């Protein structure tokens, strides 16, 4: 065996024995892509299992049928010429505002719902008890800097005002019913 090694070292025409495949860099370089894809697939599967999509609604058909009822409530708000103004005071932890109907204050209790865009467990429900001028103040914790869906509705759920709101971008939330009842 040592004689063969001596021949290899002294004679350049002697056939060289190739190194095993794992000693070459090209097989390793070609394996980088498939290995990266396998790792990314594993990470994606783990993330999908850990954080399920909360935006998918199980009873979508039932909610779709409820849209017509919501449109009816929107029409009632338009007929009443309702307008809602509110601002969030983060230091005091309050939502202050006013509800009016045709310029006149609404003194009946009403509900305010703030829906988080992706996490239903962070939705907030407030009850507003307005004074004689229609002004109210409700306890509201610090809001995330996100795009909230705000729904203001009567205590009997007979009317509804809705709008999206980003408190970090808009200090004042104003929701007005459409000017004409035929707009919806």
Secondary structure, DSSP 4 states (H G I P E B T S, - for coil): -HHHHHHHHH-TTSPPPPPPGGGSHHHHHHHHHHHHHHHHHHHHHHHHHHS--TT--TTHHHHHHHHHHHHHHHHHHHHTTEEEEEEEETTTTEEEEEEEETTEEP-S-EEEEEE-SS-GGG-EEEEE---TTSEEEEE--PPPSS-EEEEEEETTS--EEEEEE-TTT-SEEEEE--SSGGG-
